[in-house]
Amino acid sequence: MARRWPWCDRAEGVLMGIVAFLVGSILLSVTAQVLSRIVGVAFLVWTDEVTRIAVVWLTFLGSAVGVRRNAHFVIDMFVGALPPRAARVAQKGIWAAVTLVVLLLVWTGWQLSEIAMDRVYPITRVRQTWAFAAVPIGGVLMLLFLVEQLVAPPPKPSTQAGLKMA
């Protein structure tokens, strides 16, 4: 079995840092928005747009991490019930289906980013392309991680790991 790519380990670490930052920014901007509404002063109108942009980036960068960790949707019970050879074929089919969906994401995400090039958010004046760019960028990262899985399959997770008691 081939060794996993070290640069993908580093990329995953960077992505996790970005994801943590995005979660924190969403938490802070939503909290600020709620508090400003409780006080009755709607001076933080920009928080809605910032939260929307952060959620889009969180979704697609977090999905890339999920693909790297092989945590995307897989029907484990179905694959696990198959004989070993059929399970390998099913895993390849799942990999192909996920890759096809990700390719579609990259393509449509790129088109969406181009369409939004001239549009800006009304309050922050940020180009909407900056939000929509998360789709093709996250998709390309997912594709890289999928290629890594094809070349160097991830180790099988231990089914007992989640059952250990402290």
C-alpha positions in Angstrom: 0.0 0.0 0.0 1.3 3.4 -0.9 2.0 6.0 1.7 -0.3 8.9 2.1 1.0 12.3 0.8 2.6 14.4 3.6 1.6 17.7 1.9 -2.0 16.6 2.2 -1.5 16.2 5.9 -0.2 19.8 6.0 -3.0 21.0 3.8 -5.6 19.3 6.1 -4.0 21.0 9.1 -4.2 24.4 7.4 -7.8 23.7 6.4 -8.7 22.8 10.0 -7.2 26.1 11.2 -9.3 28.0 8.6 -12.4 26.0 9.5 -11.9 26.8 13.2 -11.5 30.5 12.4 -14.7 30.4 10.3 -16.6 28.8 13.1 -15.4 31.4 15.5 -16.2 34.2 13.1 -19.7 32.9 12.6 -20.2 32.6 16.4 -19.0 36.1 17.0 -20.9 37.7 14.1 -24.2 36.0 15.0 -23.7 36.8 18.7 -23.1 40.5 17.8 -26.1 40.5 15.6 -28.4 39.0 18.3 -27.1 41.4 21.0 -27.5 44.4 18.7 -31.1 43.4 18.1 -31.8 42.8 21.8 -30.4 46.3 22.6 -32.6 47.6 19.8 -29.9 49.2 17.8 -29.4 47.7 14.3 -25.9 49.2 13.8 -24.3 45.9 13.0 -26.1 45.2 9.8 -22.9 43.9 8.2 -22.9 40.8 10.4 -25.6 39.0 8.3 -23.4 39.3 5.1 -20.2 38.2 6.9 -22.0 35.2 8.4 -23.3 34.2 5.0 -19.9 34.3 3.4 -18.3 32.5 6.3 -20.9 29.7 6.2 -20.3 29.1 2.5 -16.6 28.9 3.0 -17.1 26.7 6.1 -19.3 24.3 4.1 -16.9 23.7 1.2 -13.6 23.8 3.1 -15.1 21.5 5.8 -16.3 19.2 3.1 -12.7 19.0 1.7 -11.5 17.9 5.2 -14.4 15.4 5.3 -13.2 13.9 2.0 -9.6 13.8 3.2 -10.8 11.9 6.3 -13.0 9.7 4.2 -16.0 10.9 6.2 -18.2 11.6 3.3 -21.5 9.7 2.9 -20.9 6.0 2.4 -23.4 3.3 3.0 -21.2 1.3 5.4 -23.8 -1.3 6.3 -24.4 -2.1 2.6 -20.7 -2.3 1.7 -19.9 -4.2 4.9 -22.5 -6.9 4.1 -20.9 -7.6 0.7 -18.3 -10.2 0.1 -14.7 -8.7 0.0 -14.4 -8.6 -3.8 -17.9 -7.0 -4.2 -17.1 -4.6 -1.4 -13.9 -3.4 -3.2 -16.0 -2.9 -6.4 -18.6 -1.0 -4.4 -15.9 1.2 -2.8 -14.5 2.1 -6.2 -18.1 2.9 -7.4 -18.6 5.1 -4.4 -15.3 6.8 -5.1 -16.3 7.4 -8.7 -19.7 8.8 -7.7 -18.1 11.2 -5.2 -15.6 12.3 -7.8 -18.3 12.9 -10.4 -20.3 15.0 -7.9 -17.1 17.0 -7.0 -16.3 17.6 -10.6 -19.8 18.9 -11.1 -19.3 21.2 -8.1 -16.1 22.6 -9.5 -17.6 23.2 -12.9 -20.9 24.8 -11.6 -19.1 26.7 -8.8 -16.7 28.2 -11.4 -19.7 29.3 -13.5 -21.4 30.7 -10.5 -18.3 32.7 -9.5 -18.1 34.2 -12.9 -21.8 35.2 -12.9 -21.3 36.9 -9.5 -18.2 38.8 -10.6 -20.0 42.1 -11.0 -22.3 41.7 -8.1 -21.5 43.1 -4.6 -23.1 42.6 -1.2 -25.0 45.8 -0.5 -23.7 46.5 3.0 -20.1 45.3 3.0 -19.5 46.0 -0.7 -17.7 42.7 -1.0 -17.9 41.1 -4.4 -20.1 38.0 -4.3 -17.5 36.1 -6.2 -15.4 36.0 -3.0 -18.2 34.0 -1.4 -19.0 31.8 -4.4 -15.3 31.0 -5.0 -15.5 28.7 -2.1 -17.3 26.2 -4.3 -14.6 25.6 -6.9 -11.8 26.0 -4.4 -13.3 23.5 -2.0 -14.1 21.2 -4.9 -10.5 21.3 -6.2 -9.2 20.4 -2.7 -11.7 17.6 -2.6 -10.5 16.3 -5.9 -6.9 16.4 -4.7 -7.8 14.4 -1.7 -9.8 12.0 -3.8 -6.8 11.4 -6.0 -4.7 10.8 -2.9 -7.2 8.2 -1.8 -7.0 6.5 -5.1 -3.2 6.4 -5.1 -2.7 5.8 -1.4 -6.0 4.5 0.2 -6.5 5.7 3.8 -6.1 3.1 6.6 -9.3 1.3 7.6 -10.8 2.8 10.7 -11.0 0.6 13.7 -14.6 -0.2 14.5 -13.6 -0.6 18.1 -12.1 2.9 18.4 -15.5 4.5 19.0 -16.5 1.9 21.5 -13.6 2.4 24.0 -14.7 3.7 27.4 -12.5 6.1 29.4 
